[in-house]
Amino acid sequence: MSTENLLQSPEPQGGERLGAGQPTRKPRVAVVFGGRSSEHGISVVTAGAVLRAIDRTAYDVLPIGITVDGRWALTADSPERMAISDRRTPSVEELTESEDGVVALSVDPGNREVVYSEPGAVPKALGEVDVVFPVLHGPYGEDGTLQGLLELSGVPYVGSGVLASAVGQDKEYMKRVFVSFGLPVGPYEVIRPRDWENDPAACRRRITDFAGEHGWPLFVKPARAGSSIGITKVSDPAGLDEAIEEARRHDPKILVEALLRGREIECGVLEFEDGPRASVPAEIPPVQAHDFYDFEAKYIDSAAGIVPAPLTEEQTAEVRRLAVAAFEACACEGLVRADFFLTEDGSFVINEINTMPGFTPISMYPRMWQESGVDYPELVDRLIQAALRRTTGLR
């Protein structure tokens, strides 16, 4: 679709009533994707799947991409160009038709107008947006920053609010919240930026003491990143510095976690009219040719999880209970994927939640809900409807 076509404001059509004496029109959904994080490419893939699934008879759609340098751009509505190809992920830059055009939301809560501007040209109104579907992963999108902008703009949006998004992005504070609500977490150590910059030797000692208590190997990871990017499995002290620097390439704060021996179990949570419900759980089996369930295994080699997980009825009920409890503990909204370990002693330990989990057709979250009776198009529709029911502001 050309930029010129995208710049045409949609004509009112059957759907939402705008007001007395006005014609009805379909709710308008802005799908926002890409972003400045290391998960930019996966966000584009996710957006392609969402754009393909949205019911165009029920909604008008405006795709907005955020480039790797942070520019909001008008993109083509071309889901077929937004897929992994030749083992590489796409980018927003490949979907834009103007290198200079910028999209902006109004920060006036009474005005949901979206404006497109190019240097030397008169800004063009793209019409109002009724709801934003942000499918960004990682910092500057999933961490509460975009959610804060949307709150200021007064535009309803899919997913969790500012606080829950921030907590869900920062693995340290996420674990602190879990502990405060009585949810079981595994052993971990935090290395803050100032710690490493001022006294790396002391940091190494802390980590080796931690390993002395809990054993090797350890996992060194960015505290505020996702998609298993920047994670290293470290088997001895000799590998620590390289692992720390790799994690710090993605986030100056790092998390060190002990190995939990057991099975990896995931569970999806979705907000219904009467509250959050949990899906059937899934299991991530050991991945051949990969040391752990890393980025390559998840997205490039498409390692398959087992849905539903082969658990007893009691185990299934418990992990579903814990998933909803984690959702509620962090004050989440819309959707969450909760990741657990089922340890060798038969107990569940929560590893983390994702407030905007992988949402590609092969991702575990949609697969779990498919098995639970909610297919991908219905899942997308439920999330949009949940956002439309809410208003912005404190709640």
C-alpha positions as CSV (number, residue, x, y, z in Angstrom):
1,M,0.0,0.0,0.0
2,S,1.4,3.4,-0.9
3,T,2.0,6.2,1.6
4,E,-0.5,8.3,-0.3
5,N,-3.2,5.7,0.3
6,L,-2.3,5.4,4.0
7,L,-2.7,9.1,4.4
8,Q,-6.4,9.0,3.5
9,S,-8.6,9.2,6.6
10,P,-11.0,6.3,6.8
11,E,-14.6,6.9,5.8
12,P,-17.1,6.2,8.6
13,Q,-18.4,2.6,8.2
14,G,-20.6,0.3,10.2
15,G,-19.4,-0.4,13.7
16,E,-18.9,2.1,16.5
17,R,-21.4,4.9,17.1
18,L,-19.6,8.3,17.1
19,G,-22.3,10.5,18.6
20,A,-25.8,11.8,18.1
21,G,-26.5,12.7,14.4
22,Q,-23.1,11.2,13.3
23,P,-22.7,8.1,11.2
24,T,-21.1,5.0,12.7
25,R,-17.6,3.9,11.9
26,K,-15.3,1.0,12.8
27,P,-12.9,1.4,15.7
28,R,-9.5,2.4,14.5
29,V,-6.5,0.4,15.7
30,A,-3.0,1.7,15.5
31,V,-0.5,-1.3,15.5
32,V,2.8,0.1,16.8
33,F,5.9,-2.0,16.4
34,G,9.7,-2.1,16.0
35,G,11.4,0.1,18.5
36,R,14.9,0.9,19.8
37,S,15.5,-2.4,21.7
38,S,17.5,-5.5,20.6
39,E,14.1,-7.2,20.0
40,H,13.2,-4.8,17.2
41,G,13.1,-7.6,14.5
42,I,10.9,-9.9,16.6
43,S,8.5,-7.0,17.2
44,V,8.2,-6.5,13.4
45,V,7.4,-10.3,13.0
46,T,4.8,-10.1,15.7
47,A,3.2,-7.1,14.1
48,G,3.0,-8.9,10.8
49,A,1.1,-11.7,12.5
50,V,-1.3,-9.3,14.3
51,L,-1.9,-7.3,11.1
52,R,-2.8,-10.5,9.3
53,A,-5.2,-11.6,12.0
54,I,-7.1,-8.3,12.7
55,D,-10.7,-8.5,11.3
56,R,-10.8,-5.8,8.7
57,T,-14.6,-5.9,8.6
58,A,-14.6,-4.9,12.3
59,Y,-11.6,-2.5,12.6
60,D,-9.7,0.0,10.6
61,V,-6.0,-0.4,10.9
62,L,-3.1,2.0,10.9
63,P,0.4,0.4,11.0
64,I,3.1,2.6,12.7
65,G,6.7,1.5,12.9
66,I,9.3,2.8,15.2
67,T,12.8,2.7,13.7
68,V,15.9,1.5,15.5
69,D,16.8,5.1,16.1
70,G,13.4,6.0,17.5
71,R,11.6,7.7,14.6
72,W,7.9,7.0,14.4
73,A,7.2,6.2,10.8
74,L,4.2,5.3,8.6
75,T,4.7,1.9,7.1
76,A,3.1,-0.3,4.5
77,D,0.3,-2.6,5.6
78,S,2.2,-5.6,4.3
79,P,2.2,-8.6,6.7
80,E,3.9,-10.8,4.0
81,R,7.0,-8.6,4.2
82,M,7.2,-8.9,8.0
83,A,8.4,-12.5,8.5
84,I,11.7,-14.1,9.2
85,S,13.5,-14.9,6.0
86,D,16.9,-16.5,5.4
87,R,17.4,-16.7,9.2
88,R,17.1,-12.9,9.6
89,T,14.4,-10.8,11.0
90,P,12.9,-7.8,9.2
91,S,13.1,-4.1,10.2
92,V,10.8,-1.1,10.2
93,E,13.2,0.7,7.8
94,E,12.4,-1.9,5.1
95,L,8.7,-1.1,5.3
96,T,8.8,2.7,5.2
97,E,8.5,4.7,2.0
98,S,9.9,7.9,3.3
99,E,13.2,8.3,5.2
100,D,12.1,11.6,6.7
101,G,8.3,11.3,7.4
102,V,7.3,11.3,11.0
103,V,4.1,10.2,12.7
104,A,3.0,11.9,15.9
105,L,0.2,11.3,18.5
106,S,-1.4,14.3,20.1
107,V,-0.6,14.7,23.8
108,D,-4.0,16.4,24.3
109,P,-6.2,13.8,25.9
110,G,-9.2,15.3,24.2
111,N,-7.7,14.8,20.7
112,R,-6.7,11.4,19.4
113,E,-5.6,12.7,16.1
114,V,-2.6,11.2,14.4
115,V,-0.5,13.5,12.2
116,Y,2.1,12.7,9.5
117,S,4.8,15.2,8.7
118,E,7.6,15.5,6.1
119,P,10.2,18.3,5.9
120,G,8.9,21.2,3.8
121,A,5.4,19.8,3.6
122,V,2.1,20.7,5.4
123,P,1.4,18.1,8.1
124,K,-1.4,15.7,7.1
125,A,-4.0,14.4,9.5
126,L,-4.4,10.6,9.5
127,G,-7.6,10.7,11.5
128,E,-8.3,9.7,15.1
129,V,-7.1,6.4,16.7
130,D,-9.4,4.6,19.1
131,V,-7.0,2.1,20.5
132,V,-3.2,1.4,20.2
133,F,-2.0,-2.2,19.9
134,P,1.7,-1.9,21.0
135,V,3.6,-5.0,20.0
136,L,7.0,-3.8,21.0
137,H,9.3,-6.0,23.1
138,G,12.0,-4.7,25.5
139,P,13.1,-1.2,26.5
140,Y,11.3,1.8,25.1
141,G,8.2,-0.1,24.4
142,E,7.4,-2.9,26.8
143,D,8.8,-1.2,29.8
144,G,6.2,1.4,30.6
145,T,7.7,4.2,28.6
146,L,5.3,3.9,25.6
147,Q,2.5,3.2,28.0
148,G,3.2,6.5,29.8
149,L,3.1,8.4,26.5
150,L,-0.3,6.8,25.6
151,E,-1.6,7.7,29.1
152,L,-0.6,11.3,28.4
153,S,-2.3,11.1,25.0
154,G,-5.5,9.7,26.5
155,V,-5.5,6.8,24.0
156,P,-6.6,3.3,25.3
157,Y,-4.1,0.6,24.5
158,V,-3.7,-3.2,24.7
159,G,-1.8,-4.7,27.6
160,S,-0.5,-3.6,31.0
161,G,-0.2,-0.1,32.3
162,V,2.9,1.9,33.3
163,L,3.7,0.2,36.6
164,A,3.0,-3.4,35.5
165,S,5.0,-2.9,32.3
166,A,8.0,-1.5,34.2
167,V,7.9,-4.2,36.8
168,G,7.5,-6.9,34.1
169,Q,10.5,-5.6,32.2
170,D,12.9,-5.4,35.2
171,K,13.6,-8.9,36.3
172,E,15.0,-7.8,39.7
173,Y,12.0,-5.8,40.8
174,M,9.7,-8.4,39.2
175,K,11.2,-11.0,41.5
176,R,10.9,-8.6,44.5
177,V,7.2,-8.2,43.8
178,F,6.8,-12.0,43.5
179,V,8.5,-12.6,46.8
180,S,6.3,-9.9,48.5
181,F,3.2,-11.8,47.3
182,G,4.5,-15.1,48.5
183,L,5.3,-16.5,45.1
184,P,8.3,-18.9,44.9
185,V,11.4,-17.6,43.0
186,G,14.8,-19.1,42.4
187,P,18.2,-17.8,43.8
188,Y,19.6,-14.8,42.0
189,E,22.2,-12.0,42.4
190,V,22.0,-8.5,40.9
191,I,25.0,-6.5,39.6
192,R,24.1,-2.9,39.2
193,P,26.0,-0.6,36.8
194,R,27.8,1.3,39.5
195,D,28.9,-2.0,41.2
196,W,30.7,-3.2,38.1
197,E,32.1,0.1,37.0
198,N,33.5,0.9,40.5
199,D,34.7,-2.5,41.7
200,P,34.5,-5.4,39.2
201,A,36.7,-7.6,41.4
202,A,34.1,-7.3,44.2
203,C,31.4,-8.2,41.8
204,R,33.3,-11.3,40.7
205,R,33.7,-12.4,44.3
206,R,30.0,-11.9,44.9
207,I,29.2,-14.1,41.9
208,T,31.7,-16.8,42.8
209,D,30.4,-16.8,46.4
210,F,26.9,-17.2,45.0
211,A,28.1,-20.1,42.8
212,G,29.8,-21.6,45.9
213,E,26.4,-21.7,47.6
214,H,24.2,-22.7,44.6
215,G,26.7,-24.4,42.2
216,W,27.8,-23.9,38.6
217,P,26.7,-23.3,35.9
218,L,25.1,-19.9,36.3
219,F,23.1,-17.8,33.8
220,V,24.2,-14.2,33.3
221,K,21.6,-12.1,31.6
222,P,20.5,-8.5,31.0
223,A,18.1,-7.5,33.8
224,R,15.8,-5.6,31.3
225,A,15.8,-7.5,28.1
226,G,13.9,-10.4,26.6
227,S,13.8,-13.1,23.8
228,S,16.8,-14.7,25.6
229,I,19.0,-12.0,24.0
230,G,22.3,-11.4,25.8
231,I,22.1,-14.5,28.0
232,T,25.2,-16.7,28.6
233,K,25.4,-20.0,30.5
234,V,28.7,-19.8,32.5
235,S,30.3,-23.0,33.7
236,D,33.2,-21.6,35.7
237,P,34.8,-18.3,36.8
238,A,36.9,-18.0,33.7
239,G,33.8,-17.2,31.6
240,L,32.3,-14.5,33.9
241,D,33.9,-11.4,32.4
242,E,32.9,-12.2,28.8
243,A,29.3,-13.1,29.9
244,I,29.0,-9.9,31.9
245,E,30.1,-7.8,29.1
246,E,27.8,-9.6,26.7
247,A,24.8,-8.9,29.0
248,R,25.9,-5.3,29.5
249,R,25.8,-4.7,25.7
250,H,22.0,-4.9,26.2
251,D,21.5,-3.5,29.7
252,P,24.0,-2.0,32.2
253,K,22.2,-3.9,35.0
254,I,22.7,-7.6,35.0
255,L,21.1,-10.6,36.7
256,V,22.9,-13.8,37.7
257,E,20.7,-16.8,38.3
258,A,21.4,-20.3,39.6
259,L,20.6,-23.3,37.5
260,L,17.3,-24.8,38.5
261,R,17.1,-28.5,37.5
262,G,13.8,-29.5,36.3
263,R,11.3,-28.9,33.5
264,E,10.5,-25.5,31.8
265,I,6.7,-24.8,31.9
266,E,4.9,-21.8,30.5
267,C,1.3,-20.6,31.0
268,G,-0.7,-17.8,29.3
269,V,-3.0,-15.4,31.1
270,L,-5.7,-13.5,29.2
271,E,-8.1,-10.9,30.5
272,F,-11.7,-11.8,30.0
273,E,-14.8,-9.7,31.0
274,D,-15.0,-11.4,34.4
275,G,-11.2,-11.3,35.1
276,P,-8.0,-13.0,34.1
277,R,-8.0,-16.7,33.2
278,A,-5.1,-19.1,32.6
279,S,-4.6,-21.2,29.5
280,V,-3.5,-24.8,29.4
281,P,0.3,-24.9,30.2
282,A,3.0,-25.8,27.8
283,E,6.4,-27.4,28.2
284,I,9.7,-26.4,26.6
285,P,11.7,-29.6,26.3
286,P,15.5,-29.6,26.1
287,V,16.5,-28.2,22.7
288,Q,18.8,-30.2,20.5
289,A,21.9,-28.3,19.3
290,H,21.4,-25.5,21.8
291,D,22.8,-25.2,25.3
292,F,19.5,-23.7,26.5
293,Y,16.3,-22.2,25.1
294,D,18.0,-19.2,23.5
295,F,17.0,-16.7,20.7
296,E,18.1,-19.0,17.9
297,A,16.2,-21.9,19.3
298,K,13.0,-19.8,19.8
299,Y,12.8,-17.9,16.6
300,I,15.3,-19.0,14.0
301,D,15.2,-22.8,14.4
302,S,11.6,-22.6,15.7
303,A,12.1,-25.2,18.5
304,A,8.6,-26.6,19.3
305,G,7.1,-26.7,22.7
306,I,4.7,-29.3,23.9
307,V,1.1,-28.1,24.2
308,P,-0.5,-29.0,26.5
309,A,2.3,-29.9,28.9
310,P,2.2,-33.5,30.1
311,L,1.4,-32.7,33.7
312,T,-0.9,-34.2,36.3
313,E,-4.3,-32.6,36.9
314,E,-3.0,-31.3,40.2
315,Q,0.2,-29.8,38.6
316,T,-1.9,-28.2,35.8
317,A,-4.2,-26.6,38.3
318,E,-1.3,-25.3,40.4
319,V,0.6,-23.7,37.6
320,R,-2.5,-22.1,36.3
321,R,-3.2,-20.7,39.8
322,L,0.3,-19.4,40.1
323,A,0.2,-17.7,36.6
324,V,-3.0,-15.8,37.5
325,A,-1.5,-14.9,40.9
326,A,1.6,-13.5,39.2
327,F,-0.6,-11.5,36.8
328,E,-2.5,-10.0,39.8
329,A,0.7,-9.4,41.9
330,C,2.1,-7.2,39.2
331,A,-1.2,-5.5,38.5
332,C,-1.1,-6.6,34.9
333,E,-3.8,-6.1,32.3
334,G,-4.7,-7.7,29.0
335,L,-2.2,-10.5,28.7
336,V,0.8,-12.2,30.3
337,R,3.0,-15.2,29.7
338,A,4.3,-16.7,32.9
339,D,7.4,-18.9,32.8
340,F,8.1,-21.5,35.5
341,F,10.4,-24.3,36.4
342,L,8.9,-27.6,37.7
343,T,11.8,-28.6,40.0
344,E,13.0,-32.1,40.7
345,D,11.2,-32.1,44.1
346,G,7.9,-31.4,42.3
347,S,7.4,-27.7,43.2
348,F,6.9,-24.8,40.8
349,V,9.3,-21.8,40.8
350,I,8.3,-18.8,38.8
351,N,11.1,-17.4,36.6
352,E,9.4,-14.4,35.0
353,I,6.4,-12.9,33.3
354,N,6.2,-11.2,29.9
355,T,3.7,-8.5,29.6
356,M,3.9,-8.5,25.8
357,P,5.1,-12.1,25.1
358,G,6.2,-13.4,21.8
359,F,3.1,-13.2,19.6
360,T,4.1,-14.7,16.3
361,P,2.1,-17.7,15.0
362,I,4.7,-20.1,16.3
363,S,5.0,-18.4,19.7
364,M,4.0,-20.3,22.8
365,Y,1.4,-17.8,24.0
366,P,-0.9,-18.0,21.0
367,R,-0.3,-21.8,20.8
368,M,-1.4,-22.3,24.4
369,W,-4.6,-20.3,23.9
370,Q,-5.3,-22.1,20.6
371,E,-5.2,-25.3,22.6
372,S,-7.5,-23.6,25.2
373,G,-10.1,-22.9,22.6
374,V,-9.2,-19.3,21.6
375,D,-7.7,-19.1,18.1
376,Y,-5.3,-16.4,17.0
377,P,-7.8,-14.0,15.4
378,E,-10.1,-14.3,18.4
379,L,-7.2,-13.7,20.7
380,V,-6.3,-10.5,18.9
381,D,-9.9,-9.4,19.0
382,R,-10.3,-10.1,22.7
383,L,-7.2,-8.0,23.5
384,I,-8.5,-5.1,21.4
385,Q,-12.0,-5.3,23.0
386,A,-10.4,-5.4,26.5
387,A,-8.5,-2.2,25.7
388,L,-11.6,-0.5,24.3
389,R,-13.4,-1.3,27.6
390,R,-10.8,0.5,29.6
391,T,-10.0,4.2,29.9
392,T,-6.6,5.7,30.4
393,G,-5.6,7.2,33.8
394,L,-5.4,5.8,37.3
395,R,-7.4,2.6,37.7
